[in-house]
Each structure stands twice: as structure tokens, then as C-alpha cells.
Amino acid sequence: MPAAHLAGNYAPVAEELSAYDLPVTGRVPDALSGWYLRNGPNPHDAASGHWFFGDGMVHGVRLDGGRATSYRNRWVRTKTFTDGAPLRDGEGRLDLAAGVANTHVVRHAGRTLALVESSFPHELHLSGSTPLPAGVCDLDTAGPYDFGGRLTTAMTAHPKTCPTTGEMHFFGYGVEAPYLTYHRADAAGDLVISRPVDVPGPTMLHDFNLTAGHVVFMDLPVVFDLELALAGTMPYRWDDGYGARLGVLRRDDPYGTVRWFGIDPCYVFHPLNAHDDGDRIVVHVMRYAELWRGGPRSGGVTEEAALWRWTLDLAAGTVREEQIDDRSAEFPRVDDRLVGLDSRFGHVTTTGGDGEGGALLRYDLRTGAVTAHEFGPGRFPAEASFAPADDVPGGAGWLLTYVYDAATDRSDLVILDAGDLAAPPVASVHLPVRVPYGFHGNWLADLCSR
Ligand SMILES: [Fe+2]
């Protein structure tokens, strides 16, 4: 029996494929022109010590002119993939140019970056305004990218681009001090700010929060453990003694003091969004009561998260913590044009139990209403990205996600009307293969030269 993270649709696919003019049920909206890309672990030797460790593979569908013109999947050719390069050399020195680049794929300042939180980004080729070099195909790997030598830490897989300034905010963390470093790239992609942030110990900092005025770090009690590292699995475990805190940095004082707010111990991989509200900061997160007590599980994450709201009162120095929903879900996203702003809507993915199917839920954070799209028995969605229909942030658009069908052992790219989520799909693009369960992706519009 394979380990849970190598079984069923967690198992890697063995081939890289290019397929064209894909069959569609329904109709691809004419307004959708671009690539839907999603990254995930796909160990090339069909073995890895943990779900989070597999080599990154990006699965892309290109939509254009009402058609699904191509599907392509490619491993990210890091030197860990090509040469088996370890994250540390024989003398224990970190090699940030190695790694698996398996968690996210984002675009900023004209670069498409595959990301994992333990190393540098890897830049991918993607056709758009700049023609690809001769002999290079979409999703081929250009190489590690360190912002022209300025980046000296790993980079989170969850950078946040401010929709107002175009700046990309991010951080790096590691097991050696300084454990946490905040970074900011300007709209042109130049890394202009890097500063250490003091935290008590080396914790797993997967994601963070951005508002119009603030950055909010989450220093939570899942702490580095050398024994687990030596055993070859995820080297983090729950620690009752560590405490939990949120660190607030003003964006207009980026080298200033980070102000810490204590909260109840918990873990959060992913926030939904955050925004400023006068003297308050409102943060919506998918919160785990605890994670990895005794060490991580083979399957990755078996604990369950639900939607919570933290309201930080900057005047009173307090945090109000409220559970918003009791449904188990993950992969929260909003319309990316509203990152850091008061987005009314956000959506999450639920996996369902045995014999059931998964669903997407869309929260109306203003009214509390929840709309669901159930995919039916044996059909399981992944993270969904919002693709806008027009230039109105928070307005009309579609949710795009890969859906695995256990009966056919294949996947579809399903396109749903975000404003009418319970309705049948607008389109289902039928892929010739399955897309293994993975992590994060993005809809990248208007890159395709027609
Ligand atoms: Fe993530």
C-alpha cells in the first residue's frame, strides 16, 4: 500500500503532456483569454517523505476566443529535480537555489514564478507580450530567480500584490536566525526592502496578511523539530509552550517596530483576506484548533480548518476572535484585485467525506450568506481562482478549478459563474489525464498573443 500522500489522486502522474483543442461541455466565456495555472507536488520518482516534498509540477490550460486551446503539464526543473540537489550542501550550508518549487505559481512585474517556501522562486517561461526564445515552450523553467542577487532568504509561496500600488509584499522564514525576514518588491519587480523581524523561535510561517496600511505576520505554535528533520519528514510539530501572536507592521514605516498581539493558540495556513477598518484590522482566516501534535501526518494535513475572523483593535491592543462557520474547508481565495481591501465575497474548497463529492463555498461576508456548488459523488475540486469578467473589482466573474472525477480517473477544468455558484457549470474543459491534488494557482489574463 502506498502512503496516503502517494495514493489515489494524490499519486503523481508519470508523463508531461501537451494537448490541443480540448473538448468542452458548455461554452468557455469569450472574455476569458489567458492561462489557468496550478502548481502541486508530483515526485518524479513516485516517492517522497511527505506530501509537501514532491517535485513541483504546473498544470496549465490556455483559454482563448471561447475555446480551450491547450493543456500542458511540466515539472519545474529545479536542480533538485534535475540533479537531486539537496537543500543543504555537505557542510550544512543552505542552497536556496535548490528546492521543489511545488506550492504556487504567481505573476509579478512580467515574471511568472513557481514558489515553495523553503527556497528561491523559479521563473517559468510563458508566452505573452515577450515572444519565447527559440526552442522554449510555455511552462519551461528558466531557472532560480533571486531578484538580481538581492534576495538572501527563502521566499514564501504566498506573496501578496497590493492592487493599489502594484508592490509585491512577501517574507522568508527559516530555521536559523533571523527566523523571519520581511521583503517588498516595487511594482517594477525590484526588491527594495528586506528587514528581519524578531520572533521567539523557528515556526512554520506559511502565509501572512496584507492590508492597505499594514502587514500582519502570524507566529503560531508549529515549531521546528530537529528529530523530525533527521527522520526525513516535515520538520515541524505543535508546541503547547510556544504561544501564538500576530505581528503588525505599518507599511509606511517598513523598518519600524512590529507590534505583537497575543491570540489563542491555533494554526493557520491560509488567510482569506484582511483589511483596515479605522483603528481596527479585520482578518479572515481558515483556522485549525491545532496542527501536527506529535508531528505531521503522512497524508499532509488531516486536521480540519474553518472560517474565523480576527479583529485587531490597534487602540485597545486587543484581538477579538470569532468563528464564522463550522464547515471544514481550505484554500480560501478572493478576487485578487481586492487583496488587502474589504472584499465582500470569498470562496473556499471542501473535500466531502467518503462516498460524497467536494464543493466550493462562496461566503458573503457582509450578510453571512453562503452559496455552494456541489460537484456530486466522486468529484473533487481543488483550489479555485477568480477570473474577472470586467474591470470592476468584486464584480462579475468566474471561479476556475480542476475537478478530479474518481469514476473516470480524469480531471476537468470547471468554470463556474461566481455570482450564481449553485448553477450548473458554465463550461467543463475535459482533460485527457487527471491532475493530482495539489496546492495553489492563478488565472493569468491577457498574456496570450493571438
Ligand atoms: Fe499554501
Residues whose N, C-alpha, C, O or C-beta is under 5 A from the ligand:
A	BS01	LIG	none
